[in-house]
Amino acid sequence: MTRRTLAYLTCQAIGWSIWGALNIAMFALQRFPIDLRTISWAVLGALVAFSISHGFRTLVRRWRWAALPLRALVPRVVTGAVVQGALLDLWVFAIAGLTARAGEEQLGPAKLVGFLFNFSVLYLVWSLIYFGVHWLERSRHADRAQLHHLKSQLNPHFLFNALNSVRGLVTEDPPRAQAAITRLAKLLRVALGSTTTDTITLARELEVVEDYLALEAVRLEERLRVALAIDDAARDAPVPALLVQTLVENAIKHGIARRRDGGEVAITARITDNVLVLHVANTSVDDAAPDASTGVGLANARERLALLFGPRATLRLDRSRADRTVAEVRIPLP
């Protein structure tokens, strides 16, 4: 038995047991004697209601209703609820007739219609819960698939740029090349490992950034300067894997590397009003040379933020200052 099936059966058992207990409470409010017959009605009723809904689920799975568009699903669900309500209604009248005692009032057509309405609404609510859960699962799976797709875009891009930084050292300075390859191996371990986890702590992400900056320092040497200002409280905050690395890479590629005298990459992080505020700033380009950036890295980062943290998580690029470009990330904390 799968975990999903076990969860379904558990919810079914709990839900219909509560319904049976509510029936006993209703009998008591209507001054019915709470004896063996009344309790048996409630227990059998819950079992029959359980069986009807389970049979309906079997048909729904066989006919793949969960994959239908809403306009096709709604009439089927309403019809299914009425049919299930009618089946339970018939069972109630059958068992009431078979177990009736002398002098007891018989269930008439008015009550038959009333019970049919109540049971149909009951099964309609059951259907809304069932299909609602399926919709949430599909939505979550779609988000996971999209995250996986985004990571599959990110990792080759990241690998290409890292290898580019090491290539020139292999013949010029073998010892430094060995050290750079060690850094690259650590980075690849994180990049490949990020396919199994969506977020890591900011502290762990900064370790990745440190290795990446060390690789870039091989290429840029004294042209690359780094400043860090990370509040202790922010270090345990969750961030998408390789988010800060992407922002730092963007700052170097489209800022520092395009300046003859280089520049500074400054990373700051703090928590304000239960929101992680992260800045990655770089010295801006001081000429009018065109930037060939496609914006893929930033677009990727924005989409991952939205998928993982919702619409309140933002990534904004501020170019209002002539000498400084700032990427600001805001992530709401739980």
C-alpha positions in Angstrom: 0.0 0.0 0.0 1.4 3.4 -1.0 1.6 6.3 1.3 -0.9 8.2 -0.8 -3.4 5.3 -0.6 -2.9 5.0 3.1 -3.5 8.8 3.5 -6.7 8.5 1.5 -8.1 5.6 3.5 -7.2 7.3 6.8 -9.0 10.5 5.7 -12.0 8.4 4.5 -12.2 6.5 7.8 -11.9 9.6 9.9 -14.4 11.6 7.9 -17.1 9.1 7.7 -16.6 8.1 11.4 -17.2 11.8 12.3 -20.4 11.8 10.1 -21.6 8.6 11.9 -21.0 10.2 15.3 -22.9 13.4 14.2 -25.8 11.2 13.2 -25.9 9.7 16.7 -25.8 13.2 18.1 -28.7 14.2 15.9 -30.7 11.1 17.0 -30.1 12.2 20.6 -31.3 15.8 19.9 -34.5 14.4 18.3 -35.0 12.3 21.4 -34.5 9.0 19.7 -33.4 6.3 22.2 -29.7 5.7 21.8 -29.7 1.9 21.9 -28.1 -0.8 19.9 -30.3 -0.4 16.9 -29.6 3.4 16.7 -25.9 2.9 17.0 -26.0 0.1 14.5 -27.8 2.4 12.0 -25.1 5.1 12.5 -22.2 2.6 12.1 -23.7 0.8 9.1 -24.7 4.2 7.5 -21.1 5.3 7.8 -19.8 2.1 6.2 -22.3 2.3 3.4 -21.5 6.0 2.8 -17.8 5.1 2.8 -18.4 2.3 0.3 -20.4 4.5 -2.0 -17.7 7.3 -2.1 -15.0 4.7 -2.5 -16.8 3.2 -5.5 -17.2 6.7 -7.0 -13.5 7.3 -6.5 -12.7 4.0 -8.4 -14.8 5.2 -11.4 -13.3 8.7 -11.3 -9.8 7.1 -11.4 -10.8 4.8 -14.2 -12.4 7.5 -16.3 -9.6 10.0 -15.4 -11.9 12.8 -14.4 -9.2 14.5 -12.4 -7.5 15.4 -15.7 -10.6 17.0 -17.2 -11.0 20.8 -17.7 -13.3 22.5 -15.2 -16.2 23.0 -17.6 -16.3 19.3 -18.3 -15.7 18.2 -14.7 -18.4 20.3 -12.9 -21.5 18.6 -14.5 -20.0 15.2 -13.9 -19.3 16.0 -10.2 -22.8 17.3 -9.6 -24.4 14.3 -11.3 -22.1 12.0 -9.4 -23.1 13.6 -6.1 -26.8 13.2 -6.8 -26.4 9.6 -7.8 -24.4 8.8 -4.7 -26.9 10.7 -2.6 -29.7 8.6 -4.1 -27.9 5.4 -3.4 -27.4 6.3 0.3 -31.0 7.6 0.4 -32.3 4.2 -0.8 -30.2 2.4 1.7 -31.6 4.6 4.6 -35.2 3.9 3.5 -34.6 0.2 3.0 -32.9 -0.3 6.4 -35.5 1.9 8.1 -38.3 -0.3 6.6 -36.6 -3.5 7.6 -35.9 -2.5 11.2 -39.1 -0.5 11.9 -40.8 -1.2 15.2 -44.6 -1.4 15.7 -46.2 2.0 16.0 -43.2 4.0 14.7 -43.7 6.7 12.0 -42.8 5.5 8.6 -40.5 7.6 6.4 -42.6 9.3 3.7 -41.8 10.9 0.3 -41.1 14.3 1.8 -38.3 12.9 4.0 -37.1 10.9 1.0 -36.6 14.1 -1.0 -35.1 15.9 2.0 -32.6 13.1 2.7 -31.7 13.0 -1.1 -30.9 16.7 -1.0 -28.8 16.5 2.2 -26.9 13.4 1.0 -26.3 15.0 -2.4 -24.8 18.1 -0.7 -22.7 15.8 1.5 -21.2 14.0 -1.5 -20.7 17.2 -3.4 -18.6 18.5 -0.5 -16.7 15.2 -0.5 -16.1 15.7 -4.3 -14.9 19.2 -3.8 -12.4 18.1 -1.2 -11.2 15.1 -3.3 -10.8 17.1 -6.5 -9.4 20.1 -4.6 -6.6 17.9 -3.2 -5.9 16.6 -6.7 -5.7 20.1 -8.1 -3.3 21.1 -5.3 -1.1 18.0 -6.1 -1.1 18.8 -9.8 -0.2 22.4 -9.1 2.6 21.3 -6.8 3.9 18.8 -9.3 3.8 21.5 -12.0 5.9 23.8 -9.8 8.4 21.0 -9.1 8.7 20.3 -12.8 9.2 24.0 -13.5 11.9 24.2 -10.8 13.7 21.2 -12.2 13.6 22.8 -15.7 15.0 26.1 -14.3 17.8 24.2 -12.6 18.6 22.3 -15.7 19.0 25.7 -17.4 21.2 27.0 -14.6 23.7 24.3 -14.1 25.2 24.1 -17.6 25.4 27.9 -17.7 27.2 27.9 -14.4 29.6 25.1 -15.4 30.6 26.8 -18.6 31.5 30.0 -16.9 33.4 28.3 -14.1 35.4 26.2 -16.6 36.2 29.3 -18.6 37.9 30.8 -15.5 40.1 27.8 -15.0 41.1 27.1 -18.7 43.8 29.7 -19.0 45.7 28.5 -15.9 46.3 25.0 -17.0 49.4 25.8 -19.1 50.4 29.1 -17.5 50.4 28.2 -13.8 49.7 24.5 -13.0 49.8 24.8 -9.2 47.2 27.5 -9.3 45.2 25.5 -11.8 45.1 22.6 -9.4 43.8 24.8 -6.6 41.2 26.3 -9.0 40.1 22.8 -10.1 39.6 21.9 -6.4 37.4 24.9 -6.0 35.5 24.0 -9.2 35.0 20.5 -7.9 33.4 21.9 -4.7 31.2 24.2 -6.8 30.1 21.3 -9.0 29.2 19.2 -6.0 26.9 22.0 -4.8 25.4 22.6 -8.3 24.7 18.9 -8.9 23.4 18.5 -5.3 21.0 21.4 -5.8 18.8 19.2 -8.0 17.7 17.4 -4.8 17.0 20.4 -2.7 15.3 23.7 -3.5 16.7 25.9 -0.7 19.8 26.1 1.4 20.8 28.4 4.2 22.3 31.7 3.3 25.5 30.7 5.2 25.9 27.6 2.9 25.2 29.7 -0.2 27.9 32.2 0.8 30.4 29.3 1.0 29.5 28.5 -2.6 30.0 32.2 -3.5 33.4 32.3 -1.8 34.6 29.4 -4.0 33.1 31.1 -7.1 34.8 34.4 -6.3 38.1 32.6 -5.7 37.8 31.2 -9.3 37.0 34.6 -10.7 39.9 36.1 -8.9 42.2 33.8 -10.9 41.0 35.5 -14.0 40.5 39.1 -12.8 43.2 39.2 -10.1 43.4 42.6 -8.4 40.6 44.0 -10.6 38.1 42.1 -8.4 37.4 43.4 -4.9 34.9 41.9 -2.5 33.1 43.3 0.5 30.7 41.3 2.8 28.3 42.6 5.5 26.1 39.7 6.6 24.1 40.0 9.8 24.3 36.9 12.0 20.5 36.6 12.1 20.4 36.3 8.3 22.8 33.4 8.0 20.2 30.8 8.7 17.6 32.2 6.4 16.6 29.9 3.4 17.5 31.0 -0.1 17.1 29.2 -3.5 20.3 27.2 -4.2 22.8 29.2 -6.3 20.7 32.4 -6.1 23.4 34.6 -4.6 26.0 32.9 -6.9 23.9 33.9 -9.9 23.6 37.5 -8.8 27.4 37.7 -8.1 28.1 36.1 -11.5 25.8 38.7 -13.1 27.6 41.5 -11.2 31.0 40.4 -12.4 30.1 39.5 -15.9 28.2 42.7 -16.7 30.0 45.1 -14.3 33.4 44.3 -13.0 34.8 42.4 -16.0 33.8 45.1 -18.4 35.9 47.8 -16.5 39.6 48.2 -17.2 40.3 49.0 -13.6 37.8 46.4 -12.2 35.6 47.2 -9.3 33.9 46.0 -6.1 31.2 43.4 -5.5 29.5 44.1 -2.2 27.1 41.5 -0.6 24.9 42.6 2.3 22.1 40.7 4.1 19.9 41.6 7.0 16.4 40.7 8.3 13.9 43.5 8.5 10.3 42.9 9.6 10.7 39.1 9.2 11.9 39.6 5.6 15.4 38.7 4.4 16.8 41.7 2.5 19.8 40.7 0.4 21.8 43.2 -1.8 24.4 42.3 -4.3 26.0 45.5 -5.6 28.7 46.1 -8.1 30.6 49.0 -9.6 28.8 50.0 -12.8 30.4 50.1 -16.2 31.7 53.6 -16.9 31.4 53.6 -20.7 28.6 53.3 -23.2 29.6 49.9 -24.6 26.6 47.8 -25.3 25.7 44.9 -22.9 25.0 41.6 -24.6 23.2 40.2 -21.6 20.1 38.1 -22.4 18.9 38.4 -18.8 18.4 34.6 -18.5 20.1 34.4 -15.1 18.0 37.1 -13.5 14.8 35.8 -15.1 15.6 32.3 -13.8 16.2 33.7 -10.3 12.9 35.7 -10.3 10.9 32.6 -11.4 12.5 30.3 -8.8 11.8 32.9 -6.1 8.2 33.1 -7.1 7.8 29.3 -7.2 9.4 28.8 -3.8 8.3 31.8 -1.8 5.2 33.2 -3.6 4.6 36.6 -5.0 5.9 38.5 -1.9 9.5 37.4 -2.8 11.0 39.8 -5.2 14.2 40.5 -7.2 14.7 44.1 -8.3 17.7 45.5 -10.3 18.4 49.2 -9.4 20.5 51.2 -11.9 19.5 54.6 -10.6 23.0 55.4 -9.5 25.6 56.1 -12.2 28.4 54.4 -10.4 26.6 51.4 -8.8 24.2 48.7 -9.8 22.3 46.9 -7.0 20.3 43.6 -7.2 17.9 43.6 -4.2 16.2 40.3 -3.1 13.4 40.3 -0.6 12.3 36.9 0.8 9.5 36.6 3.4 10.5 34.3 6.3 8.0 31.8 7.8 
